[in-house]
Amino acid sequence: MMKIITFLSILFTTIFYSQNKTDNYKYGFIDIKTGKEITPLKYDKVFSFKNGAAVVKLNGKYGSINREGKEIVPIKYDKIENFNKDVAVVMLDKKYGLVREGEEITGIKYDRVDYHNNGLSEVRFNKKYGVVNSAGKEITPIKYDVVFIMEKMVIVEKNEKYGALDLYGYEISPLIYDHIRPLIPPLPWINNSNNLNLCVVELKEKNGLVDEKFNKITEIKYDDIHKTSGAISVKINGKYGFLNQQGKEITEIKYDGIGSLVKIGKITLTAALLDHKWSFFNDQGKEVFPVQYDSYEDLEFDSDLYKMMKVSNDNKWGCVNEDLIEVIPPKYDEIDFVQMESGLPNVITVKLNDKWGIFDIMGNELVAVECDEIKVNHEMFIFFKINGKWGVKHCTGKEILSAKYEEMEFLSYKNLFAVKIDNKWGVSKEGDQIVIPAIYDEQFSFSSKKSTITGTLKDEKIVFDDQGNIISKEKKVEYNDSLPSGSLGFRCGNYYLNKGFDESEIEQITSDFIKVKRNGNWILTDNDGWEVNFPIEDYYYEEGIGTIKVRID
């Protein structure tokens, strides 16, 4: 399938153009492998491709095109939205309808249409709702006050009573309940595959469970029902307990509260409060951790990285791992987790009596809890400060530099560090070996492309190789943060790289690429001003698409 990127162009006024100047901009598409235009640059606006099609705007009207540039929805609508698979919701003269492959499958007659991935759509007409199927047929009368389309059923409400329909519009529950809602997990990472599409039904302020065919799972007797992880929490008379998926009570209903879900690596636990202490239960509602805590702190999405949970007693913190082992007892004032680069072990920072230390994820001490300050370089290093001096250790605990430096910074993958001694900068490596003596005025910088180190001594810029040998010397150049007259600069780091482009022929943008004119020829550049050529790698862009802007005169 042909890969393409969009040429994005808009009416744009910058400091380089007078306020009363009007420029014309148009949009088109090109193949990112060859640079060949797929469509003429004729559209007023284009949108990102989704499911093989993109919405375009021309003369104030909207339509859509495919990857070959063919218009698959006529450009005649006031709005296009909910572009899913081969179906689109369109608006014309403030009325909505459905279009498939350019053909209107419903009349453009509804006040509102919302399309769902199961092929059904909620439609509204004269403040009432109904359901339309994937063929555009109304499978329910448009008579309901509320319609809620689920994966395997449709919940409906009329005159403040709720019922349910199947996906063909047939009634599976009459309008008899005060409320119906799906029993869904509270967080997106909770597995819902074994949830049997249960629903909570409410009648006279009591709740019960039914399955997707509205067969009774529990009596309607609970004050509240919620999904936790694998289990279901229920409330009666101010106390909480757990049910399984079949509606059986698997714990006593005795707990004072249900806490947030806890994700530790691949396991998910539910916290329950009893007599001011938290206990933890697995998917089957079984209490799995005998130690009880005053409080806990879930890492949510980061738990896959750290596989830990913070716990506390008496305002002191520790942590528990995914094997439900207390690897660090709750005795520290603060505790936090730090992710290292891929393949390296993560570490845990702790604070006690204003001193810091580092542990590995097994609870082994890497840096003693005696440091005034700690900084973690996420690639692999731990910087620690003792008695006003800095040192560095590897994340495995191996000492790289002893604590004797005023300041230090990591320079390169070859484990080189810029270090400051007696207010002068030098470069050292493992074992306090001196690579460049500490006689330089400013901190060093490292070029990963050239494997060079740059420092300054008075007004001289000196370039070294990664062994500390001098490659070149030159007078230091001061970069001005203002744009020079007659050229446009691109910010790169803390200075501007002046590319010598004519400011009247360029448009600075925030998208992936810029089209500029240099020496009378149009070229593509990235946002740092470097020229790019076809083919362009497409794995950075959604559906193989990247965006650029260009001015069309």
C-alpha positions as a printed NumPy array, in Angstrom:
array([[  0.   ,   0.   ,   0.   ],
       [  1.336,   3.405,  -0.923],
       [  2.704,   5.507,   1.914],
       [  2.015,   9.228,   1.881],
       [  2.557,  12.361,   3.889],
       [  0.576,  15.546,   3.918],
       [  1.613,  18.961,   2.747],
       [ -0.088,  21.199,   5.299],
       [ -0.46 ,  24.871,   4.353],
       [ -2.407,  27.598,   6.114],
       [ -2.852,  31.316,   5.968],
       [  0.041,  32.362,   8.165],
       [  1.339,  35.751,   9.296],
       [  4.703,  36.039,  11.035],
       [  6.952,  38.85 ,  12.092],
       [  8.451,  38.67 ,   8.6  ],
       [  5.206,  39.647,   6.849],
       [  3.169,  42.827,   7.082],
       [ -0.233,  42.551,   8.731],
       [ -2.101,  43.584,   5.586],
       [ -0.446,  41.019,   3.332],
       [ -2.636,  38.044,   2.353],
       [ -1.043,  34.797,   1.099],
       [ -2.825,  31.782,  -0.378],
       [ -2.126,  28.341,   0.996],
       [ -3.346,  24.981,  -0.254],
       [ -2.943,  21.41 ,   0.876],
       [ -2.041,  18.231,  -0.956],
       [ -0.422,  14.829,  -0.513],
       [  2.84 ,  13.227,  -1.583],
       [  4.317,   9.74 ,  -1.432],
       [  7.008,   9.744,   1.287],
       [  9.006,   7.066,  -0.514],
       [  9.267,   8.887,  -3.835],
       [  8.13 ,  12.462,  -3.193],
       [  5.552,  12.127,  -5.986],
       [  2.343,  14.121,  -5.551],
       [ -0.752,  12.003,  -4.972],
       [ -3.204,  14.892,  -5.371],
       [ -2.892,  18.427,  -6.648],
       [ -2.255,  21.021,  -3.945],
       [ -5.845,  22.207,  -4.029],
       [ -7.461,  21.661,  -0.615],
       [ -8.035,  24.398,   1.939],
       [ -7.441,  21.971,   4.804],
       [ -6.621,  18.297,   5.362],
       [ -6.684,  16.008,   8.378],
       [ -4.629,  12.976,   9.389],
       [ -5.312,   9.646,   7.732],
       [ -7.329,   7.136,   9.737],
       [ -8.323,   3.675,   8.56 ],
       [ -7.025,   4.447,   5.087],
       [ -8.897,   7.717,   4.527],
       [ -8.501,  11.39 ,   5.33 ],
       [-11.006,  14.21 ,   5.683],
       [-10.402,  17.214,   3.394],
       [-11.93 ,  20.689,   3.111],
       [-12.539,  22.654,  -0.086],
       [-14.531,  25.854,  -0.52 ],
       [-15.982,  25.531,   2.974],
       [-17.239,  21.94 ,   2.469],
       [-15.896,  18.607,   3.705],
       [-15.409,  15.194,   2.136],
       [-12.796,  12.455,   2.28 ],
       [-10.162,  10.844,   0.063],
       [ -8.327,   7.508,   0.128],
       [ -4.563,   6.901,  -0.069],
       [ -4.621,   7.069,  -3.851],
       [ -6.182,  10.541,  -3.711],
       [ -9.629,   9.407,  -4.885],
       [-12.535,  11.295,  -3.295],
       [-14.612,   8.615,  -1.534],
       [-17.029,  10.961,   0.24 ],
       [-18.242,  13.87 ,  -1.91 ],
       [-16.967,  17.257,  -0.778],
       [-20.381,  18.713,  -0.008],
       [-20.913,  18.382,   3.748],
       [-20.643,  21.001,   6.48 ],
       [-18.927,  18.54 ,   8.835],
       [-17.555,  14.988,   8.936],
       [-16.851,  13.164,  12.209],
       [-16.711,   9.72 ,  13.838],
       [-14.758,   8.352,  10.883],
       [-14.776,   4.617,  11.776],
       [-13.886,   1.852,   9.344],
       [-15.884,   2.604,   6.184],
       [-18.638,   4.626,   7.871],
       [-18.7  ,   8.367,   8.553],
       [-21.113,  10.678,  10.343],
       [-21.839,  13.72 ,   8.173],
       [-23.688,  16.99 ,   8.727],
       [-25.48 ,  19.106,   6.137],
       [-27.692,  22.097,   6.91 ],
       [-27.47 ,  21.261,  10.659],
       [-28.805,  17.713,  10.154],
       [-26.834,  14.477,  10.528],
       [-26.71 ,  11.132,   8.76 ],
       [-24.448,   8.175,   7.942],
       [-22.34 ,   7.673,   4.801],
       [-20.592,   4.479,   3.692],
       [-18.107,   4.57 ,   0.797],
       [-19.635,   7.804,  -0.458],
       [-23.23 ,   6.611,  -0.328],
       [-25.747,   7.953,   2.188],
       [-27.153,   4.952,   4.068],
       [-29.534,   7.085,   6.135],
       [-31.297,  10.271,   5.313],
       [-29.492,  13.44 ,   6.481],
       [-32.346,  14.086,   8.887],
       [-31.249,  13.512,  12.491],
       [-30.436,  16.138,  15.093],
       [-27.478,  14.024,  16.222],
       [-25.753,  10.728,  15.293],
       [-23.122,   8.867,  17.345],
       [-21.512,   5.848,  15.706],
       [-20.192,   2.867,  17.746],
       [-17.621,   0.217,  16.84 ],
       [-20.175,  -2.608,  16.977],
       [-21.933,  -1.065,  13.953],
       [-24.826,   0.547,  15.817],
       [-25.487,   4.276,  16.056],
       [-27.451,   6.355,  18.528],
       [-29.676,   8.815,  16.67 ],
       [-31.605,  11.774,  18.055],
       [-34.674,  13.395,  16.513],
       [-36.963,  15.914,  18.204],
       [-35.248,  15.287,  21.581],
       [-35.897,  11.517,  21.436],
       [-33.386,   8.705,  20.8  ],
       [-33.311,   5.467,  18.838],
       [-30.839,   3.04 ,  17.294],
       [-29.728,   2.585,  13.661],
       [-27.834,  -0.524,  12.519],
       [-24.842,  -0.758,  10.155],
       [-27.145,  -0.87 ,   7.123],
       [-28.759,   2.43 ,   8.111],
       [-32.025,   0.818,   9.267],
       [-33.811,   2.056,  12.395],
       [-34.029,  -1.039,  14.617],
       [-35.905,   0.764,  17.412],
       [-38.54 ,   3.471,  17.386],
       [-37.103,   6.92 ,  18.115],
       [-38.937,   7.219,  21.411],
       [-36.404,   6.898,  24.258],
       [-35.077,   9.604,  26.56 ],
       [-31.681,   7.865,  26.833],
       [-29.898,   5.25 ,  24.707],
       [-26.607,   3.69 ,  25.798],
       [-25.034,   1.197,  23.36 ],
       [-22.869,  -1.483,  24.964],
       [-20.836,  -4.276,  23.377],
       [-23.621,  -6.866,  23.614],
       [-26.761,  -4.936,  24.553],
       [-28.43 ,  -1.545,  24.47 ],
       [-29.622,   0.142,  27.666],
       [-32.641,   2.418,  27.177],
       [-34.57 ,   4.812,  29.411],
       [-38.029,   6.332,  29.058],
       [-40.031,   8.263,  31.616],
       [-37.308,   7.631,  34.218],
       [-37.527,   3.837,  33.895],
       [-34.758,   1.667,  32.417],
       [-34.796,  -1.488,  30.324],
       [-32.561,  -3.254,  27.798],
       [-32.559,  -4.395,  24.149],
       [-30.385,  -6.854,  22.268],
       [-28.266,  -5.693,  19.319],
       [-31.171,  -6.346,  16.934],
       [-33.542,  -4.061,  18.811],
       [-35.551,  -6.766,  20.585],
       [-36.494,  -6.209,  24.227],
       [-34.631,  -8.351,  26.783],
       [-35.798,  -6.366,  29.801],
       [-38.913,  -4.195,  30.124],
       [-38.699,  -0.595,  31.38 ],
       [-39.021,  -1.467,  35.067],
       [-35.751,  -0.432,  36.763],
       [-34.816,   2.888,  38.35 ],
       [-31.365,   2.633,  36.8  ],
       [-29.159,   0.223,  34.816],
       [-25.392,   0.541,  34.37 ],
       [-22.659,  -1.784,  33.094],
       [-20.365,  -3.309,  35.688],
       [-17.033,  -2.158,  34.316],
       [-13.553,  -1.972,  35.844],
       [-12.599,   1.419,  37.282],
       [ -9.243,   1.532,  35.466],
       [ -8.375,   0.635,  31.832],
       [ -5.611,  -1.86 ,  32.688],
       [ -7.987,  -4.14 ,  34.594],
       [ -8.76 ,  -7.321,  32.646],
       [-12.47 ,  -7.442,  31.866],
       [-12.397, -10.634,  29.792],
       [-14.05 , -12.723,  32.529],
       [-16.625, -10.107,  33.456],
       [-19.517, -11.857,  31.654],
       [-20.933,  -8.446,  30.583],
       [-22.703,  -8.023,  33.888],
       [-24.993,  -5.111,  34.63 ],
       [-26.023,  -3.46 ,  37.877],
       [-29.774,  -2.912,  38.142],
       [-31.285,  -0.554,  40.713],
       [-34.792,  -0.71 ,  42.134],
       [-36.054,   1.215,  45.169],
       [-32.497,   2.273,  46.1  ],
       [-31.233,  -1.318,  46.203],
       [-28.871,  -2.934,  43.671],
       [-28.434,  -6.372,  42.133],
       [-26.581,  -8.042,  39.26 ],
       [-27.869,  -9.467,  35.957],
       [-26.002, -11.007,  33.013],
       [-26.074,  -9.856,  29.369],
       [-29.397, -11.681,  28.809],
       [-30.794, -10.173,  32.012],
       [-30.778, -13.449,  33.925],
       [-30.597, -12.77 ,  37.679],
       [-27.126, -13.14 ,  39.247],
       [-27.938, -11.739,  42.706],
       [-30.941, -10.546,  44.622],
       [-31.575,  -6.798,  44.473],
       [-30.466,  -6.151,  48.057],
       [-27.157,  -4.253,  48.075],
       [-26.696,  -0.552,  48.802],
       [-23.892,  -0.367,  46.225],
       [-22.025,  -2.629,  43.778],
       [-18.703,  -1.953,  42.032],
       [-16.158,  -3.87 ,  40.001],
       [-12.755,  -4.155,  41.682],
       [-10.272,  -6.455,  39.921],
       [-11.56 ,  -9.992,  39.417],
       [-13.918,  -9.714,  42.373],
       [-16.945,  -7.463,  42.887],
       [-17.316,  -5.232,  45.939],
       [-20.729,  -4.829,  47.581],
       [-22.063,  -2.674,  50.413],
       [-24.812,  -3.378,  52.949],
       [-25.592,  -1.199,  55.963],
       [-22.317,   0.695,  55.689],
       [-20.108,  -2.448,  55.513],
       [-18.279,  -3.934,  52.515],
       [-17.427,  -7.373,  51.203],
       [-16.726,  -9.258,  47.973],
       [-18.676, -11.383,  45.476],
       [-17.334, -13.628,  42.738],
       [-18.525, -13.469,  39.113],
       [-21.368, -15.87 ,  39.886],
       [-22.744, -13.548,  42.6  ],
       [-21.609, -15.654,  45.58 ],
       [-20.373, -13.807,  48.68 ],
       [-16.734, -14.88 ,  49.093],
       [-15.886, -12.741,  52.15 ],
       [-17.803, -11.545,  55.143],
       [-19.442,  -8.18 ,  54.593],
       [-17.581,  -6.553,  57.474],
       [-15.068,  -4.072,  56.084],
       [-15.218,  -0.344,  56.729],
       [-14.186,   0.694,  53.197],
       [-12.792,  -0.388,  49.837],
       [ -9.659,   1.383,  48.621],
       [ -8.213,   1.981,  45.174],
       [ -6.969,  -0.971,  43.153],
       [ -3.293,  -1.851,  43.527],
       [ -1.31 ,  -3.007,  40.493],
       [  2.06 ,  -4.593,  41.315],
       [  3.684,  -5.836,  38.136],
       [  1.247,  -8.322,  36.622],
       [ -0.987,  -8.788,  39.667],
       [ -3.888,  -6.593,  40.74 ],
       [ -5.075,  -6.384,  44.333],
       [ -8.042,  -4.756,  46.037],
       [ -7.517,  -2.984,  49.348],
       [-10.099,  -3.237,  52.134],
       [-10.11 ,  -1.241,  55.384],
       [-10.876,  -2.786,  58.781],
       [-10.217,  -1.07 ,  62.117],
       [ -8.038,   1.581,  60.424],
       [ -5.765,  -1.011,  58.764],
       [ -5.6  ,  -2.002,  55.086],
       [ -5.675,  -5.62 ,  53.923],
       [ -5.206,  -6.821,  50.318],
       [ -7.278,  -9.304,  48.309],
       [ -6.629, -11.064,  44.998],
       [ -8.988, -11.56 ,  42.03 ],
       [-10.773, -14.39 ,  43.846],
       [-11.432, -12.246,  46.928],
       [ -8.868, -14.111,  49.042],
       [ -6.788, -12.133,  51.531],
       [ -3.252, -12.627,  50.244],
       [ -1.066, -10.408,  52.391],
       [ -1.074, -10.945,  56.156],
       [  0.681,  -7.692,  57.123],
       [ -1.7  ,  -4.765,  57.528],
       [ -0.744,  -1.136,  56.937],
       [ -1.978,   2.328,  57.853],
       [ -1.812,   3.446,  54.221],
       [ -0.498,   2.456,  50.806],
       [  0.326,   4.132,  47.541],
       [ -0.295,   2.597,  44.125],
       [  2.081,   3.298,  41.244],
       [ -0.699,   2.718,  38.683],
       [  0.786,   2.522,  35.134],
       [  4.41 ,   2.653,  36.369],
       [  3.9  ,  -0.564,  38.322],
       [  4.905,  -2.611,  35.244],
       [  8.307,  -0.918,  35.48 ],
       [  8.891,  -1.06 ,  39.212],
       [  6.724,  -3.997,  40.348],
       [  6.411,  -2.371,  43.76 ],
       [  3.831,  -0.872,  46.105],
       [  4.558,   1.748,  48.772],
       [  3.227,   0.948,  52.261],
       [  3.347,   2.854,  55.534],
       [  2.888,   2.436,  59.276],
       [  3.177,   5.259,  61.821],
       [  3.998,   7.733,  59.004],
       [  7.043,   5.704,  57.922],
       [  7.349,   4.198,  54.433],
       [  8.555,   0.913,  52.961],
       [  7.671,  -1.203,  49.937],
       [  6.267,  -4.586,  48.911],
       [  7.151,  -6.369,  45.644],
       [  4.948,  -8.395,  43.279],
       [  5.769, -11.593,  45.181],
       [  4.1  ,  -9.882,  48.177],
       [  7.388,  -9.718,  50.066],
       [  8.173,  -6.669,  52.179],
       [ 11.574,  -5.871,  50.671],
       [ 12.012,  -2.599,  52.598],
       [ 10.316,  -2.279,  55.997],
       [  8.254,   0.87 ,  56.658],
       [ 10.808,   2.93 ,  58.595],
       [ 11.782,   5.739,  56.172],
       [ 10.476,   9.306,  55.934],
       [ 10.303,   9.131,  52.126],
       [ 10.669,   6.414,  49.523],
       [ 10.584,   6.558,  45.731],
       [ 11.311,   4.367,  42.703],
       [ 13.633,   5.295,  39.839],
       [ 13.604,   3.68 ,  36.409],
       [ 16.974,   3.018,  34.805],
       [ 17.627,   2.415,  31.131],
       [ 16.393,  -0.782,  29.49 ],
       [ 18.097,  -3.896,  30.813],
       [ 19.508,  -2.272,  33.953],
       [ 18.036,  -2.78 ,  37.435],
       [ 15.758,  -0.073,  38.797],
       [ 16.603,   1.456,  42.163],
       [ 14.78 ,   2.742,  45.246],
       [ 15.665,   6.025,  46.967],
       [ 14.977,   6.445,  50.698],
       [ 15.197,   9.352,  53.143],
       [ 15.623,   9.145,  56.897],
       [ 16.401,  12.07 ,  59.23 ],
       [ 17.299,  14.305,  56.24 ],
       [ 19.794,  11.772,  54.877],
       [ 19.386,   9.865,  51.624],
       [ 20.313,   6.379,  50.485],
       [ 19.726,   3.929,  47.622],
       [ 18.513,   0.306,  47.622],
       [ 18.092,  -2.17 ,  44.776],
       [ 14.693,  -3.757,  44.156],
       [ 15.637,  -6.739,  46.362],
       [ 16.179,  -4.437,  49.326],
       [ 20.007,  -4.502,  49.248],
       [ 21.721,  -1.24 ,  50.185],
       [ 23.644,   0.328,  47.277],
       [ 24.394,   3.728,  48.818],
       [ 24.347,   4.11 ,  52.604],
       [ 21.638,   6.332,  54.091],
       [ 24.147,   9.087,  54.918],
       [ 24.03 ,  11.323,  51.834],
       [ 23.07 ,  15.002,  51.874],
       [ 21.683,  14.756,  48.337],
       [ 21.203,  12.141,  45.62 ],
       [ 20.692,  12.499,  41.864],
       [ 19.99 ,   9.527,  39.609],
       [ 21.163,   9.549,  36.017],
       [ 18.498,   7.352,  34.363],
       [ 21.011,   5.691,  32.054],
       [ 22.93 ,   3.912,  34.835],
       [ 24.53 ,   6.217,  37.416],
       [ 23.772,   7.426,  40.948],
       [ 25.327,  10.742,  42.013],
       [ 25.659,  11.144,  45.784],
       [ 26.784,  14.069,  47.946],
       [ 28.477,  13.609,  51.317],
       [ 29.903,  16.485,  53.369],
       [ 29.513,  18.848,  50.418],
       [ 31.393,  16.637,  47.921],
       [ 29.996,  14.584,  45.03 ],
       [ 30.755,  11.031,  43.983],
       [ 29.11 ,   8.549,  41.618],
       [ 28.154,   4.861,  41.71 ],
       [ 26.83 ,   2.501,  39.074],
       [ 23.206,   1.373,  39.618],
       [ 24.602,  -2.033,  40.661],
       [ 26.38 ,  -0.359,  43.594],
       [ 29.924,  -0.283,  42.139],
       [ 31.742,   2.964,  42.945],
       [ 32.905,   4.891,  39.858],
       [ 34.177,   8.15 ,  41.384],
       [ 34.785,   8.836,  45.07 ],
       [ 33.005,  11.685,  46.875],
       [ 35.596,  14.453,  46.47 ],
       [ 34.269,  16.726,  43.696],
       [ 32.513,  20.109,  43.986],
       [ 30.266,  19.378,  40.981],
       [ 30.019,  16.695,  38.328],
       [ 28.075,  15.818,  35.181],
       [ 27.921,  12.671,  33.054],
       [ 29.456,  13.302,  29.621],
       [ 29.373,  10.174,  27.472],
       [ 28.676,   6.506,  27.   ],
       [ 32.382,   5.823,  27.675],
       [ 31.729,   6.709,  31.328],
       [ 33.415,  10.086,  31.187],
       [ 32.439,  12.728,  33.753],
       [ 32.989,  16.476,  33.841],
       [ 34.257,  17.203,  37.376],
       [ 34.933,  20.427,  39.259],
       [ 37.855,  20.788,  41.654],
       [ 38.92 ,  24.112,  43.207],
       [ 36.445,  25.91 ,  40.947],
       [ 38.032,  24.522,  37.754],
       [ 36.662,  21.877,  35.396],
       [ 38.287,  18.706,  34.146],
       [ 37.285,  15.217,  32.981],
       [ 37.672,  11.966,  34.931],
       [ 36.661,   8.331,  34.469],
       [ 36.232,   5.223,  36.605],
       [ 38.633,   4.941,  39.507],
       [ 39.18 ,   8.734,  39.648],
       [ 41.48 ,   8.492,  36.627],
       [ 42.174,  11.933,  35.143],
       [ 41.418,  12.24 ,  31.429],
       [ 41.657,  16.043,  31.224],
       [ 43.16 ,  17.952,  34.186],
       [ 40.87 ,  20.313,  36.108],
       [ 42.259,  23.642,  34.835],
       [ 39.409,  24.807,  32.573],
       [ 37.048,  27.717,  33.161],
       [ 33.715,  26.242,  32.035],
       [ 31.985,  22.885,  32.153],
       [ 32.754,  20.524,  29.274],
       [ 30.355,  19.464,  26.542],
       [ 30.394,  16.166,  24.654],
       [ 29.5  ,  15.529,  20.979],
       [ 28.156,  11.981,  20.566],
       [ 28.378,  12.226,  16.761],
       [ 32.086,  13.066,  16.767],
       [ 33.053,  11.552,  20.153],
       [ 34.72 ,  14.852,  21.052],
       [ 34.872,  16.879,  24.282],
       [ 34.887,  20.675,  24.207],
       [ 36.133,  22.968,  26.975],
       [ 37.192,  26.599,  27.325],
       [ 40.304,  28.17 ,  28.804],
       [ 40.115,  31.962,  28.889],
       [ 38.93 ,  32.952,  25.374],
       [ 40.023,  29.736,  23.713],
       [ 37.772,  26.813,  22.78 ],
       [ 39.645,  23.503,  22.935],
       [ 38.386,  20.251,  21.391],
       [ 39.621,  16.888,  22.774],
       [ 39.084,  13.305,  21.71 ],
       [ 37.618,  10.876,  24.253],
       [ 41.135,   9.967,  25.427],
       [ 41.874,  13.571,  26.406],
       [ 44.126,  14.382,  23.427],
       [ 43.791,  17.886,  21.969],
       [ 42.323,  17.893,  18.446],
       [ 41.941,  21.62 ,  17.803],
       [ 41.951,  25.085,  19.343],
       [ 40.049,  28.169,  18.255],
       [ 38.777,  31.437,  19.613],
       [ 35.415,  31.07 ,  21.36 ],
       [ 32.392,  32.283,  19.332],
       [ 29.544,  33.988,  21.156],
       [ 26.097,  33.175,  19.682],
       [ 23.441,  35.878,  19.646],
       [ 19.926,  34.829,  20.623],
       [ 18.404,  37.37 ,  18.215],
       [ 17.766,  36.593,  14.562],
       [ 20.319,  38.265,  12.258],
       [ 18.952,  40.508,   9.525],
       [ 18.412,  38.789,   6.211],
       [ 18.439,  35.195,   7.425],
       [ 16.32 ,  32.869,   9.538],
       [ 17.829,  30.83 ,  12.367],
       [ 16.715,  27.495,  13.771],
       [ 17.12 ,  27.024,  17.52 ],
       [ 19.356,  24.094,  18.35 ],
       [ 20.37 ,  23.758,  22.003],
       [ 21.153,  27.229,  23.373],
       [ 22.113,  28.93 ,  20.125],
       [ 20.936,  29.476,  16.574],
       [ 22.287,  27.722,  13.508],
       [ 22.06 ,  30.289,  10.727],
       [ 21.201,  28.502,   7.518],
       [ 21.187,  31.491,   5.203],
       [ 17.602,  31.025,   3.978],
       [ 15.813,  34.018,   2.497],
       [ 13.232,  35.048,   5.129],
       [ 10.712,  36.   ,   2.419],
       [ 10.666,  32.419,   1.107],
       [ 10.254,  30.386,   4.278],
       [  7.562,  29.528,   6.788],
       [  8.595,  28.309,  10.269],
       [  6.168,  25.666,  11.553],
       [  5.626,  23.123,  14.328],
       [  4.871,  20.082,  12.128],
       [  7.373,  17.435,  11.03 ],
       [  8.894,  19.151,   8.003],
       [  9.333,  22.623,   6.469],
       [  9.425,  23.436,   2.782],
       [ 11.898,  26.228,   2.055],
       [ 13.508,  27.841,  -0.973],
       [ 17.286,  27.82 ,  -1.169],
       [ 19.247,  29.08 ,  -4.144],
       [ 16.015,  29.207,  -6.139],
       [ 15.109,  25.556,  -5.482],
       [ 12.484,  24.171,  -3.092],
       [ 13.733,  21.691,  -0.517],
       [ 12.372,  19.972,   2.594],
       [ 13.972,  20.527,   5.996],
       [ 13.292,  19.33 ,   9.511],
       [ 12.591,  21.78 ,  12.314],
       [ 16.303,  22.19 ,  13.028],
       [ 16.914,  23.323,   9.44 ],
       [ 18.605,  20.156,   8.164],
       [ 17.645,  19.115,   4.639],
       [ 15.707,  15.849,   4.263],
       [ 15.453,  13.742,   1.127],
       [ 13.245,  10.927,  -0.086],
       [ 12.705,   8.168,   0.814],
       [ 11.705,   9.213,   4.327],
       [ 11.539,   6.665,   7.139],
       [  7.838,   6.298,   7.983],
       [  7.841,   4.344,  11.251],
       [  7.684,   7.548,  13.284],
       [  4.319,   8.546,  11.862],
       [  0.806,   7.213,  12.397],
       [ -0.203,   5.076,   9.412],
       [  3.088,   6.016,   7.751],
       [  2.128,   9.664,   7.498],
       [  4.106,  12.764,   8.402],
       [  3.103,  16.406,   8.052],
       [  4.767,  19.461,   6.537],
       [  3.634,  22.991,   5.773],
       [  4.357,  24.984,   2.628],
       [  3.32 ,  28.356,   1.233],
       [  1.777,  28.219,  -2.242],
       [  2.08 ,  31.55 ,  -4.096]])
